[in-house]
Structure formats: C-alpha cells, structure tokens
Amino acid sequence: MNLKEIIWQPPPPQWIKYNTDGASTPTTSTCGGIFRNSNAEFLCVFASKTDMASAFSAELCGFMTAIEIADARGWRNMWIESDSMLVVNAYKSSNLVPWSLSNRWFNCIKLAGHMNIIVSHIFREGNHCADRLVNVGLNLDRLTLWNDTLLLLKITLNLTGLVNPSIGLYLVREVLV
C-alpha cells in the first residue's frame, strides 16, 4: 500500500488559481469555486445552483463561471484546477461539451483567448474548499459571489486545522494510491 500526499499549491506570482467543483443530485445540481492569489490569499468565492442534468455539466458551469468572473475582473493569468478529468479534457477538446452548453462554452473559450490559462487536475482531497462551496450552492437560487471568506469555510478549515495564517491556506490530505 502506497500513500500519496495531496497538497494544494499556490500559483506563481502574478497568477490567480481557481479551484472548481460541481455536483448533481436527482433533484438539482450546483457548482462553486474559489479564487486565490500567489500568497494563497482568498480573492473571492462563488456558489450557484445550475439545474444541469449531470455532475459533468455542473462542473463545466463552474469552469465557465470562473472564466466569466476572471474576465470581468481583468484577471489575465489564470490557473484553473478541477477534480474532474472530464472538465480538464473538455478544455483541450470542445467536442466533449454537451450541446446544451456549447454556446456558453465557446463564448468562454473566446474570452479565454485573451488570457494566459493553465488547466490541470487535482485529486478531490486537494479540492476541499470548492467541494464545500458546492454544498453551499444547494441553498441558493442564483449565482452568489463573496469577496471575503465564507463563514462555512472558516469554520470547516479551523475545525480541521488546515489554516496557517502566516502563509495562507494549504490543504493537505493523504489518499491511498
């Protein structure tokens, strides 16, 4: 049995890292995400009910919302991390995107053409904050953006001892490989 340490890493200087997640239940779907700078400081978070038919579509909505927010805020160096390999692969090959999302997807790809973007996979153990935001989205009726840390995140992270105020937020989990 091997253990692999999963560590969230901050982006390089002048870059913003966005972690996204999405989920679907039989009755609804949601997405959420968190933006942090190279000092691992929170810039903003969002959550939204998406009413998509699948977890993959909800994950794509989180990805697209990130690009739309980044464009609106003038952020041009984005590192997008998802725990969905399908989303990572969709960025490389748009033919994976469901037809119902294709117009919005291509608009976001056009916006992304004016940005420097890295898209990578992170194991779900390193995507804890975005996962929590998905749960917040279950209680919302529209896209909600916070420019400060959510109380839910503060409580969750303080209880699990994953906050180091001197260096920002680093999530560490161990998983079996």
Secondary structure per residue as TSV (DSSP state, phi and psi in degrees):
chain	resnum	aa	ss	phi	psi
A	1	M	-	360.0	128.3
A	2	N	-	-110.7	143.6
A	3	L	E	-107.6	139.7
A	4	K	E	-121.4	127.2
A	5	E	E	-81.9	128.4
A	6	I	E	-106.1	116.5
A	7	I	E	-125.9	127.1
A	8	W	-	-72.8	130.0
A	9	Q	-	-111.5	137.9
A	10	P	-	-71.5	159.4
A	11	P	-	-75.0	168.7
A	12	P	-	-66.2	165.5
A	13	P	T	-55.0	144.3
A	14	Q	T	73.6	6.9
A	15	W	-	-114.4	157.9
A	16	I	E	-121.7	134.1
A	17	K	E	-105.7	135.2
A	18	Y	E	-120.8	124.6
A	19	N	E	-106.7	130.7
A	20	T	E	-124.4	155.0
A	21	D	E	-153.1	160.9
A	22	G	E	-151.0	157.2
A	23	A	E	-153.3	156.8
A	24	S	E	-136.4	140.6
A	25	T	-	-119.1	175.5
A	26	P	S	-61.0	-20.7
A	27	T	S	-111.0	-18.9
A	28	T	-	-160.3	174.5
A	29	S	E	-145.4	155.4
A	30	T	E	-143.4	163.6
A	31	C	E	-141.2	162.2
A	32	G	E	-162.5	163.9
A	33	G	E	-166.7	164.6
A	34	I	E	-134.6	133.8
A	35	F	E	-105.9	131.0
A	36	R	E	-137.1	151.3
A	37	N	-	-93.3	-172.6
A	38	S	T	-69.4	-12.8
A	39	N	T	-95.4	10.3
A	40	A	-	64.4	23.4
A	41	E	-	-86.1	140.7
A	42	F	E	-65.3	132.1
A	43	L	E	-103.6	-47.8
A	44	C	E	-168.9	163.5
A	45	V	E	-135.3	158.2
A	46	F	E	-145.2	160.6
A	47	A	E	-147.5	150.9
A	48	S	E	-157.8	142.0
A	49	K	E	-79.9	134.3
A	50	T	-	-110.3	-23.1
A	51	D	-	55.0	36.2
A	52	M	-	-87.0	162.5
A	53	A	S	-86.6	-9.4
A	54	S	S	-147.6	160.1
A	55	A	H	-63.1	-38.6
A	56	F	H	-60.1	-44.8
A	57	S	H	-64.3	-38.4
A	58	A	H	-64.6	-41.3
A	59	E	H	-62.1	-41.9
A	60	L	H	-63.1	-37.8
A	61	C	H	-61.4	-40.3
A	62	G	H	-62.5	-41.5
A	63	F	H	-62.3	-48.4
A	64	M	H	-66.0	-39.8
A	65	T	H	-61.0	-38.1
A	66	A	H	-61.1	-45.1
A	67	I	H	-65.1	-40.1
A	68	E	H	-64.4	-42.5
A	69	I	H	-66.1	-45.0
A	70	A	H	-59.4	-43.4
A	71	D	H	-63.8	-44.7
A	72	A	H	-62.0	-30.9
A	73	R	H	-94.7	-0.8
A	74	G	T	76.3	20.4
A	75	W	-	-81.6	121.4
A	76	R	-	-109.9	-12.2
A	77	N	E	-117.0	100.2
A	78	M	E	-120.2	131.7
A	79	W	E	-112.3	113.5
A	80	I	E	-104.1	125.7
A	81	E	E	-118.6	131.8
A	82	S	E	-133.1	148.5
A	83	D	S	-89.4	9.3
A	84	S	-	-108.3	112.5
A	85	M	H	-64.2	-28.3
A	86	L	H	-62.4	-40.4
A	87	V	H	-66.5	-44.0
A	88	V	H	-58.4	-44.7
A	89	N	H	-69.4	-32.3
A	90	A	H	-64.6	-34.5
A	91	Y	H	-64.3	-33.5
A	92	K	H	-81.2	-26.7
A	93	S	-	-143.5	97.0
A	94	S	G	-63.4	-14.5
A	95	N	G	-69.5	-7.2
A	96	L	G	-82.3	-14.6
A	97	V	S	-77.5	130.1
A	98	P	-	-58.5	146.5
A	99	W	G	-54.0	-38.8
A	100	S	G	-62.9	-19.3
A	101	L	G	-109.0	0.0
A	102	S	H	-63.7	-39.4
A	103	N	H	-62.2	-48.5
A	104	R	H	-64.0	-40.2
A	105	W	H	-59.1	-48.7
A	106	F	H	-67.9	-32.2
A	107	N	H	-63.4	-40.5
A	108	C	H	-69.1	-38.0
A	109	I	H	-63.5	-37.0
A	110	K	H	-64.2	-44.2
A	111	L	H	-60.5	-42.0
A	112	A	H	-64.4	-23.0
A	113	G	T	-63.1	-17.1
A	114	H	T	-99.7	11.1
A	115	M	S	-126.3	160.9
A	116	N	E	-93.8	118.4
A	117	I	E	-128.7	133.1
A	118	I	E	-113.4	133.7
A	119	V	E	-121.9	125.8
A	120	S	E	-142.4	164.0
A	121	H	E	-95.3	143.2
A	122	I	-	-132.6	140.4
A	123	F	-	-62.2	151.6
A	124	R	G	-59.3	-26.4
A	125	E	G	-65.6	-24.3
A	126	G	G	-94.6	2.8
A	127	N	-	-116.3	29.4
A	128	H	H	-57.8	-44.1
A	129	C	H	-63.3	-45.6
A	130	A	H	-63.6	-38.0
A	131	D	H	-59.8	-42.2
A	132	R	H	-63.8	-37.4
A	133	L	H	-66.6	-32.6
A	134	V	H	-59.5	-41.4
A	135	N	H	-64.5	-36.4
A	136	V	H	-62.8	-39.2
A	137	G	H	-59.0	-24.9
A	138	L	T	-61.0	-26.2
A	139	N	T	-99.5	9.6
A	140	L	-	-109.6	157.2
A	141	D	S	-110.5	-2.2
A	142	R	S	-157.6	170.4
A	143	L	-	-58.7	128.2
A	144	T	E	-127.3	130.6
A	145	L	E	-118.6	132.4
A	146	W	E	-117.0	136.0
A	147	N	S	-97.6	8.6
A	148	D	S	-136.7	165.4
A	149	T	-	-63.5	133.1
A	150	L	-	-67.6	143.5
A	151	L	H	-55.9	-39.8
A	152	L	H	-57.2	-44.2
A	153	L	H	-66.3	-43.4
A	154	K	H	-58.6	-48.0
A	155	I	H	-62.7	-49.7
A	156	T	H	-58.7	-48.7
A	157	L	H	-71.8	-37.3
A	158	N	H	-67.2	-38.4
A	159	L	H	-66.4	-33.3
A	160	T	H	-91.8	-3.0
A	161	G	T	69.8	30.1
A	162	L	-	-100.8	11.4
A	163	V	E	-107.1	129.1
A	164	N	E	-120.8	98.9
A	165	P	T	-58.5	-27.1
A	166	S	T	-74.9	-24.2
A	167	I	T	-124.2	0.3
A	168	G	E	100.1	-152.5
A	169	L	E	-106.5	124.4
A	170	Y	-	-130.8	125.9
A	171	L	-	-102.1	128.5
A	172	V	E	-126.9	127.4
A	173	R	E	-137.7	153.4
A	174	E	E	-113.9	136.0
A	175	V	E	-131.4	153.7
A	176	L	E	-76.2	137.9
A	177	V	-	-111.6	360.0
